[in-house]
Amino acid sequence: MTLNNGTATSQGPTAGAARKPGYAGTLAATSCAVFVAQVANALPASLNGLFQEDLNTHGSQLTWITSAFMIAVVCFEFTFGVLGDRLGRKKLITAGAALIVIGSAVAAVAPSVHVLWVGAAINGLGAGALFPGSLTMLASVTRNSRERAHAVALWSGFLSAGAALSPLLGGAFAKVGSWRGSFWVLVALALLSMVLTLSLTSESKSAKGREFDVPGQITFAIGLILVLYAAVEGPEAGWTTLPVILAGMLGLCFLAGFVLVEVGAESPIFDLTLFRNRAFTVSSVVAVIGMLAFLGACFATSMWLGPIQHQDPLRVAVPFLLLQGPAFVLIPVVSRLLHRISPAWLLTSGFVLMAVGCLLCTRLDVTDLDLSAFVVPDLLIGIGFALCVSSVTAVALDSVPPQLAGMASATTNMLRDLGFALGPVVVGAVALSKAATAFSSGLGGAGLPAEHLGAARGIAAEGGPIAVNSLPPGTPGSAAHDLALDALGSGFSNAFLICGAAAAVAAVLTSVGMIGLRPHRSPAQPPAAESSATERGGAPEIAAR
């Protein structure tokens, strides 16, 4: 068997052997750990509207809350996996939970959005440790591929449950008190995870763990952060401003340096030779594009219902049950389908459903507060995501020889996480740029009183149309509220269109790119997805071989 960091482990005893000591305790501890990590990931989605009201944030600042978390996961998830192999996964999980305790406490007391970013980034580091650490520890106490598949299915169930329940957690606390209370609950959950890990698990290491790729880690992290900074800040600061241009150019230079470093690295983060394989290249590209479409749609939904329509947080949570819930409910169905249908066809079908759902979202009316319009589009997106998230790794693993399965899984997981990190950035850039243009062009002919016209223009220059949309009635500039609302509706409708187009492109690439290709496995081998299970965007998966 190979794990997502490329480390080989033994297949374990035969099916008739006694269950390994500590199996039940390890299963409980790792399931709790991944649940905590996913709650930390998904919790802010239902709170964007409250962040905007309480912390006086504007569009790009809200984007950074999600991006700070995902950047930390993408940049350091692989390195944390190696760290767990070398120093011990029990230590890694405990440290990851401790980071979430710190990050959530910082977020709970944040006096400004800038401090909230710090809390989100620390939570991302913690989650980046918990995802690979919990899964590899769980794999180490299973006896065979069947038991491993069942254990990973339960692990994945807790992960999906975290994604589905976290918006309800945020909405419930916002309803009865403050959004800050939900982060204190996350602190308590992370402390529970630490206690379970310390008391119920034994240390787990890999004798043949991979080496650290320090130059690759540094160049990748700096390059990604700079490029994403340019993409997030460009719509409001201006694409031609010096900080945005410098960040974009320097980021691209660092990413080019990363490629050069990886070519000569003994233990690379990315094994670039894998991309000589057409099927693997196609699966990697669609992993980025397709997951960009999914998390972009989630972010657009959060912004639409929260900072734009200012809906109740509990109502905001309802569409997220449709977006995230199917990944949990359909775990056994997808697992069976992966045994009976080609993963490439499942992947194509999932992307098609996501594309249709996103395109239906472009018909939403920003003035309509009825949630029923979200039911069909979000359910299609959620079902499509449930079909895609396991299939994309199965396609990648089926495309390479068994001895490369570990590195292929690690690379695919990282690229999928990159897609999740890019989703909010691309959606935010498209929507806020379009909204700013529409608002500016319509402001002059809106017939507003002079005092409101000047105030609206000044407020929009500082915080964009989303700031004007949030002005209390009667305050200077509030007369432009309807114009700002329409501009934001137009902007985020365009964002849904981009997400739909991305999912459609992923579907076409998958169906066309896999023509004439056969999987790299012998008849005696199980499908690549035998022990993979539906999981969050970006959580590592096991590849049983």
N, C-alpha and C positions, 0 to 999 in steps of 0.2 A: 504493500500500500504506500502511496505517496501523499504527502500533505501539501497544502497550498504554498508552502515556502520551499518546496522542492526537496524536503528531507525525507529519506526513506526510512520506513519502520517495518518491522516484521509483520507478517499476516496474523500472528498470534496463534493460540492453540486451536485445536479442532473444535468443531461445533459441539462435541459432546463433553468438552472440558468444563470444569467448574467455573462459574463466573468469577472474574478477578476480584480480589478484596478491594473494597472502597468504591465499587461501581455505582451503587445507588447514591452514595454521598457525593461522588464526583458529578454524577448526572444532575443532582439537585443544585450543586454549587455553580456548575457551568451554565445551566439553564437560567439561573438567577442572574449571573454575570451578563449574559447576552441580552436578557430582558432589560437590565439597567442601562446597558450601552445604547440600546435602541430607543428607550424612552428619552435618554439624553439627546439623541439625534432628532427625534420627531417632535418633541415637546414644543419648541418655539413656533411650529407651523400654525397652531391655532391661536397664538398670542400676538401676532404681528400688529393687529389693530390696536391692542392694548399697549404694546410697546410704543406705537406711534402717538397715542394719546398721552401716556404717562411720561415718556422720555422725550417728547417733541422731536421725533425722528422724521427723516424724509426718505425718499425712495432708495437711494444707494446705501444708506445706513442700515435699512432693513435687510437689504441683500447681503450685507456683510455678516449679519448674525448667523445666517445659514452657511455662508461661504467660509467663515472662520472655522466652523466645526468640520466641514467636509475637507478643507485644505489640510487640516491637521491629520485627518484620517488618511487621505491620499498620500501625503508626503512621507508619513512615518509608519504606516501599517506594515509594510514589508520588513522594515528594520526591527519593529517590535516582534515580529514573528521569529526573526533570527535571534533576537535577544532572549526570547523565551526558550528557544532550543538550547542556547549556550548556558544561560544562568538559571533556568528553571521556570516552568510555566506557572507554578503556584505563586512565585514571587512576582511574576509579570501581572497576573490577574489581580493580586492584592494591590500592587502599585497602581494599576489602571483604575480600580475602584476608588482608591485614595485620591487619584487625580479628579475623578468625577465628584467626590465629596467636596474637594477644594473649588473646582470650577462651578458647581451648582451653588455653593455658598456665596461665591463672588457674584454670580448672576442674581441671586436672591436679594442681595443688598445693593445692587448696582445703582448708583445715583445718576448715571448717564449711560447713553448707548455705547460709549467707548469702553466703559468698564464691562458692559454686557458682552462686548466682543471678546474681551479677555477671558471671561467666564466660558463663552462658547468654545474658544480655542483650547482652553484647558480640558473641557469636556471632550473635545475631539481627540486630544492626545490620549485621554483615558479610554475612550471607546476604541481607538486604534490599537491599544494594548489588549483590551478585553476580547475583541472579535477573534483575532488569531490565537490568542492564548487559551481561551475557553474551548475552542473547537479542537485544537491539537491535544489538549489535556484529555478531553473526552475520548478522542480516538485512541489514546494510549491505554485506556482501561477496557477497551472492547476486545472480544475474543476472535471475531471473524467478521466478514463483510456484512452478513445479515444482521448481526447484533449492532454493528456499527451504523448500518442504515437506519435501524429503528431509533438508536440513540440520537443520531443527527436529525432525524425527523422531529423528535421531541425538542431538541435544541432549536431547530428552525421554527417550531411552533411558538416557543417563548419569544423568539426574535420577532416574528410576525405579530404576535400579541402585543408586544411593546409598541410597535408601529401603529397598531389600530387603537390601542387604549390611551396612548399619551395625549392625543388631542382632547379626549374626554376628561383626562386628569387636569389639563390646563384650563379647560372651559369650566369645569366644576369649581375649581378654586377661585377662578376669576369671578364666578357668579356669587359665591358666598363671602368672598373677602377680597383677596388681591392675587394677581398672577404670581407674585413672589412666593406665595405659599406652595405652589406646585414645585418650585425648585427646592424648597425645604423637604418636601416629600421625596424628591429625588436624592437628596442628601441621605435621608433615612434608608432608602432602598440600597444605595451604594454601601453604606455602613453594614447593612445586612449581608450584602454580597461578600464583603471582607470577612465577616464572621463565619459565614458558611465555607468560604474557601479555606480559611485558616484551620477550621475545626473538622471539616469533612473530607479534605483531599490530601493526597501525598504528593511530594515533589515529583515532577516529571521533566526529564531533559532528553535531548537527542545526542547520542554519542557522536554522530556524524553531521552535526549542524553546519549550516553554511557560514561563510565568513562575512563580515561587514563590508559593505561597499561604501566607504565613507565619501570618496570623491563623487560618486554617482548620487548619493543621498543629498549632498550639499548642493550640487549643481541643479538637480531636479527640483529640490524644494525652493531654492531662490528663484529659479526660472519660472516655475509655476505661480508662485506668489506674485511676482512682478507682472506677469502677463494678465493674471486675473485682476490685479489692482487696476491696470489700465482699462480692462473691459468693464469693471464695475463703475469706476469714476468717470469714464468717458462721456456717458450720456448727460451728466449734470455739470461736470467741470469743463467739458468741451473736448472733443477728440483732438484738437490741434493745440491744446495747452501743453506747456513744456513738461510738467510732471507726468502727464499721461503718455506723451510721446517717448520720453526717456524710459519710463517703466516698461512700456511695450517693447522697445528696441533692446534694452538690457535683458529683459526676460527672454526674448527670442535668442539672444546670444548665449545666455546660460543654458537654455534648452539644447542649442546646437552643441555646446560644450559637453552637455550630458550624453548626447549620442556618441561623441568622440570618445568620452571616458568609457562608456559601456562596451565599445568595440574592443578595447584592450583589457577590460577588467577580468580578473580570474573568477570572481564570484559576483556577476552583475545583477542589478535589480531587474533589468530587462535583458533577456537573452535575445539579441537582435537576430540571431540566425534562425529563430523560429519563424520570422516573417518571410523567409524564403518559401514557406509553405503557403500556397494560395488559400486553402481553406482556413488556416489559422489566421491569416491576414484579414480575410473577410469577417470572421467571427470577432476579431479584435476591433475592427472598425465599427461594426454594428453594435458592439458592446458599448462603445463610447456614444455613438449617435442615438441609439435606442434608449439608453438610460438618461441621457440628456433630455430626451423628449418626456420621459416619465417624471423626473423630478422637476423639470421645467413646468410641466402641467400642474404638479402639486403646488409649486411656489406661486404660480399664477392664480390658482384657486384660493390660496391663502391670502394673497394680496387683494383679490377681487372681493372676497367676503369680509375681510378685516379692515385694512386701512382705507379702502375705497367705499364699500357699502356700510361699514361700521356696524356689522351684525353682531349679535350676542355671541360670545365665545362658544357656548354650547351648541349653537346653530352652526358655527364654523366647523365644529368637530364632526357633524353628520356626514358631509361629503367625504371626509377623510376615512370614515369607516368603509365607504364604498371604494375608495382608492386603495386602501391598504388591507382591508378585510379579506378580499379574495385570496391573497397570498397565503393567509393562514387557513382559511376554510378549504381551499383546493389543494392543500399539500398531498393528501393521499391520491387524489385524482391525477394530479400532474405526475406524481411518482409512477403510477401505473401507466400513464400515457407514454412516459419516456421509455418504458420497456416494449411498447407495442408500435409506436410511431417514430419515425425518424426525427431526432431533435431539431434538424434543420426545418422540417415542416412545422413543428410546434413553434419554433422561433418566428418563422414567417407569419404564421397565423396570429401569434401574439402581437407582433408589430402592426399587422393590419387592424386588429381590434383597437389598439392604442391610437392609430392614425384616425380611424373613424370617430372615436370618442373625442379626440382633440378637435377635430374639424366641427363636430356638433357643438362644442363649447364656443366656437366663433359666432354662433347665433344667439348667445346669451344676451339679454337686455340688462344693461348696468343699472337701470332704474327699477328693475323688478327684484324684489326681495324674497320671492317665493323660491324655496329650495328644490321644488319638484323638478325644475328645469335641469338640475344637476344629476338627477338619478340615473338616467340612461347613459349620458356621456361618461360619468365617473365610473359607473359599473363596467362599461366597456374598457375603459383605461385600466381599471383594477384587474379585470380578468386577463386582459392582454399582458399586463405586467407579471401576473402569476405564471403565465405560460412561458414568458421570456426569461425570467431571472435564473432559473435552473438550466433551461435549454441552452443558453448562450455558453455556459461552461461545458455542458455536455458536447456541444458542437466543437468547441475548441479542443477538448480532450480526445474526441474521436478522430481529429485531424492529424494527430502526431503519434509517433511510436510510443509504446508504453513507457520506455525509459525517460521520456521527456515530459511525462504527464504532470509531474510536480511543478516544474518550471512553467509549463503551459497554464496550469491552474492559477499559479501566482500572478503571472502576467495578465491573464484575463480578468482576475479579480481586481487588480490595480487599475486596469483600463476601464472597467465598469465603474469603479469608484470615481475615476476621473470624469466620466460622463455625469455622475451625480453632482460632482463639484461644479461642472460647467453649466448644468441646467439652470439654476437660479441666476447665474451671471448672464447667460445669453438672454434669458427671458427678461431679466431686469433691464438689460441694455436696450433690447428691441422695444419693449413696452414703454419705458420711460422716455426714450428718444422720440418715439412716435407721439406720445402724449404731450411732451414739451413743444414739439413742432405744431401740433394741432391747436394747443392752447394759445400759443403766441400768435399764430395766424388768425385765430378767431377773436382775439381779445380786442383788437382795434375796432372791429365792426359790431361789437356786442352792445353798443349804446349804453355803457355804464356811466354813472355819475363820475365826475372828475376825481373825487376823493377815493372812490372805490377802484377806479381804473389804475391810478398810480400805486395804490397799496397792493393791488393784485399783481401788478407787474413786478414790483419790488419783492414781494413774497415768493412769487414763482421763480425769480432769478436766484433766490437763496435756496429754496427747498423744492422747486418744481411744482407742477399742478397738484401733486398729492398734498402739499402743505396748504394750498388754497382750498382744496376740497375739505380740509379738516377745520377750517375757521368757524368759530361759533357764529350763529346768526346775529347780525347787527354790528359786527366788528368791521373795521375798514378792510375792504377787499372781499368780504363774504358775498357780495352781490355777484361775483364771478364763480360761485359754487357750481351752478349747473353747467357752465362751460367747462370747468375743470373736471367735473364728473364725466361728461361726455368724452372729453379728451382722454381720460384714463380708461374709459370703457373701450374706446377705439384702440388705444395702445395695447391693452392686454388682450383684446380680441386678436390683434396681430401676433401677439406672443403665442396664443393658442394655435394660430395658423402655422407658426414656425415649428412648434412642437409636433403638430400633425404632419407637416412636411418632412420633418426629421424621421418620424416613425415610418412614414411611407418609403422614404429613401432606404431606411434600414431593411424594410421588408423586401424591396426590389433587390438590394445588394445580396441579401441572404438567398433568395430564390434563384437569382441568376448566377451568383458567385459559386454556388455549390453544385452546379450542373456538371455531371460527369465525374464527381469525386466520390471515393469510397472511404469508409472509416479505416483507420490503422489499428485494427484489432483482429485477432484470430478468432475462429469460431468458438474456441474454448473460453474466450474471455467474455465477461459480462459487459453490458453497455456501460459507457463511461459514466453515466449518471446513476449507476446502481446505488451508490451511497451518497449522491448529492441530494440536497433537499432545497425546497423553495426557501429563500432567505431574503434579507433586506438588500437593498442596493448596496453592494459592496462588501457584505460579510464574506469571509473566506468559506470555501467549500472543500470537502474531501473528495479525492478521486481514488476510488477503489480499483486496484489492478491485481 
